[in-house]
């Protein structure tokens, strides 16, 4: 350490060079300055080139946005104790934060708990709601996650739709109407149809069918058509897809790991949280799709403007 100190002191003393420390690693510029005494060698100040694209103000703005995003998430996860409401639904008790109840501004719940309506409470300061507890649990799950359970029966879907209309939860109503339009087909029946089509050589065509949560691992879908269908949470691991069409389908959280696609199309489909890890995509397109938090092979990231034209959530895709 002492030897290094004397070496640096010698360089400054003999060569007359001053060094300025900078955090970034950009290319330095050399600026000559005169010696204060008027004699001796001129000193040189080494400083980096400023980055023409970014500056201190841009960095501060980015940090401010990140901090605001983190604060918003913290406020949602840990609201103020005074912003909680005690709710009783047919004897079942809940404690729910105001920001959850008011997450959809145009809903009846948002109007009730926003202060515009005078709430009626019991002796224990609970708000009583006349709702089926099972249905209310589903409504509450929607307010938290914006997800409908994929294994929900059609009877419960209809009950949930009725209550969603009463509470004016428009997004949930739209989602349920889209789900109920699908024709439910049993897994065993689908495999029988698949085998018959493979033997005859006819294309496998399904329209508005509900195949959510099924497993079709290792199957060969040649000329397959899943138009406007619900195949969310479905497993297609190591499948072959040639000349297939998935246009307008709900394919949320589907697993296509190690599959191969050729001349296929996912036009205007919801592929959020789907997994295409180690998948080969030959002449396959995802125009106008929702790709929020989906996973795709890294080699296709360079062709994103061509393959994923007008796709939503492309900035959240994981390139693996």
N, C-alpha and C positions, 0 to 999 in steps of 0.2 A: 504493500500500500504506500509506504513512504517513497519507494523508488518511483512508482507511478506518479505521485504528487510532484516530485522534483522534476520529472520528465515533462509534465504538462507546464510547470512553472517556467522551465527553460524555454519551451517552445513559445510561450507568450512573451517572454523577456527578450529573446534574441530575434524572433521573426516578427514581433509586433502584431500578432493576430488575435483578435477577440472572437470568442465563440458565443453565439446565443443559442440557448436550448429551445427547441420547439417540439410540440407533441406529435405533429404530423410528420410523414416521411416523404414529403414532396421534394422535387429537385431544388437544390439551393441556388441562390443568386449571390453574387459578390459585389459589395458596395464599398468603394474606397473612402476613407475619411482621413482628415489631416490630424497629425499629432498635436496635442494641446500645447506642447512646449515649442513647437515650430521646428524641431530638429528630430532626427531619427527617422526610421522608416514609417511610412503611412500604415495605419491599421486597416484591417479588412473586416467588415461585419458580414457574417454568413447568415442568410435568412432564406426561407423557402419561398417558392412561387405561390401566390394565392390561387386556390382552386377557382376557375372561372364559373363552375357550375353550382358550387355550394359555398355558403358563407356562415359566419356565426349566427346571423339572424335566422337562416334556414334551419340550422341545427336546433336553435332555441324553439322554433315553431314546431318542429317534429317532436321534440321532447315534451312540449306543452300538450300536444295532441295525445301522445302516449300516456302522459300523466292523467289527463282528463278521462281517457278511456278506462284506465285503471280505477280512478275514483268513482266513475259511474258504476262499474262492476261491483266495487266494494259496497257502494250505497245500496245496490240491489240485493246483494247477499247479506248485508248487515244493516238493515234500516234502523232508524231511531225507535227506541221502545214505545214512544207515544204514537207511532204510526201503525201499530198492530190493532187488529179487530178480533174480538172473540165472537165466533159464529156457532150457532147450534142448528144442526140439520137433522130433524127427526130423532133427537136425543144424542146424536153424535157431535162431539165438540171439536172445533177447529180454532187455531190461532193463526191468522193469515195477515201478511203485511199489506199495507194499503197500495204499494206500488204494484203488487201482483194483481189485486182486485181491479185496479184501474189501468191495467196494461193495454186494454183495448178501449180507447177513449169514447167510442160511440156505443158502447155496451150499456145495459141496464145496471150492471154491477159498478161500472165506473161512475155512473150518475148517482147511485145510491151512496157510495162511500167517498165521494168527492167533496161532501159538505153541502151540496145543493138540496139534499133531501134530509128531512129530520127523521133519524133512525129511531125505531121503537126497540127498547132494550128491556130485558128482564131484571130481576133483583141483582143478578151477578154480572150485569152489564154485558150480556150476550145478545147478539142480534139473531133472531130466529128466522130461518128461511124454510119455506114449504117446498122442499125438493127431495126427490129420492136420493138417499145417501150414496148409492152406487153410481148414479148418474152424476152427482155433484163431485165425487172423486175424479171422474173422467173429465168434467169441466175444469176442475182445479189442475189436473195434469196438463190439460191443453194450455191453460194460462201460464204455467211454468215453462213447458217445453215446446209448445206448439206441435205436438205429435199425437196422433191417434194410435192406440195399440193395434198392431197388425193382426192379432188373433182375436179381435173383438167380434162377437157374433153379430149377425145382421139384425137380430131383434134388439140388441143393445145399441147398435148403430142408429136404428130408427128412434129409440127412446132418447138417445143423446141429441139427435137432430131436432126433435121436438123441443127439448129444453134449450138448445142452442138458439133456436128461433125466438123462444120466449125471452132469453137474456140478450137478444140482438148481437150475438157473437158471429158477425158476418163471415169472417174468415173460416171459422169452424163449420158454419153452414155450407159454404162452398166446398170445403174439403170433404165433408160427409156426403154431399150430393154426388160428387165425383166418384166416391168410393162405392156408393149404393148403386150406381149405374152399371157396375160390373156384374157379370153373371158368374156365380160361384160354381166351380167345377172341382170334383173330388180328385185327389192326387192319383188314385188308382185308375179312374176313368181317363185321366190325361195320358197315363202310360199306355193304356189300351189303344187310344187314338193314335199315339205316337208310333206304336208298333205296327198298326195297320197302315199308316201313311208311309212308313219306311218300306214295307213289303210291296205296296202298290206303286211307290215312287211319286205319289202325289205330294204337292207342297203342304206343309203343316201350317194351317191358317187359323188364328184365334183373334177374335175381336171383342173387346170389352169383357175380358175374363178376369177373374180374381184367382191368382196363383201365389198369393203372398205367403212367404215363409216356407215354400217347398224347396226340395233339393233335387237338382237335375245334373249332378256332377257326372262328367265323362260322357254325356250324350252328344250326338251329332245332329245339329239343327241345320240341315240343308234346306234352303228356301223356306225358312221359318218366318212366320208373320205373327207378331204380338202387337197388334194395333190398339192404341188407347186402352191398354190393359194394366192391371195392378200386379206387378211382379216384384214388389218391394220386399226386402229382407229375404230374397231368394238366392240360393246357392247354384252357381253355374261354373264351378271349378273344373278346369281342364276340359272345357267343351269346345266343339268345333262349330263356328257360325259362318256359313257361306251364303251370300246373297240373302241376308236376313234383314228384316225391317222391324224396328221397335218404336216407330213414330208415335208421339203423343202419349207415351206410357209413363206410369209411375214406377220408377226403378230405384227408389230410395234404398240405400244401404245394401244393394245387391252385391254379390261376390263373384267376380269374373276372373279370379286369379288363375294364371297359367292357361288361359283360353286363347283361341286363335280366331280372328275375324278377317273376312275377305268380302269385299263389295257389300258392306252392311251399312245401315243407316239408323241413327238415333234422333232424328229430327224432332225438336221441340219436346224432348222427354226430360223428366226430373231424375237426375243421376246424382243428387247430393248424397255425400257420404258413401258412395259406391267405391268398389275396390277393383282396379284393373292392373294390379301389380303383376309384373312378368307376363303381360298380355301382348300378343302381336296384333297390330292393327294395320291391315293392308287394304288401302283404298276404302277406309271406314271413316264416317264423318259424324260430328256431334254438333251440328249447327243449331243455334237457338236453344241449347240445352241449359239446364241448371246444374252446374258442376261444383257447387259449394262443398268444400272439404272432401272432394273425391281424390282418389289416388291413381296416378298414371305413370307409366314408365318414363324415365327422364329423357330418353332419346326422342320423344315426341314433343318436348317443350319448344324446340326450335321451329316446329311446324304448327304451333298453336294457332297462328292467324289463319291458316288454311284449313286445318282439321276441325278446330273449335270455333268456327266463325260465329260471331255474335253470341257466344256462350256467356251465361251469367256465372259469377263467382269464380272466374278463371284465376283471379289473384289469390284465392285461398286453396288452390289445388296443390297437393303434395306430389312432387316429382320424385319418384323413388327408383 
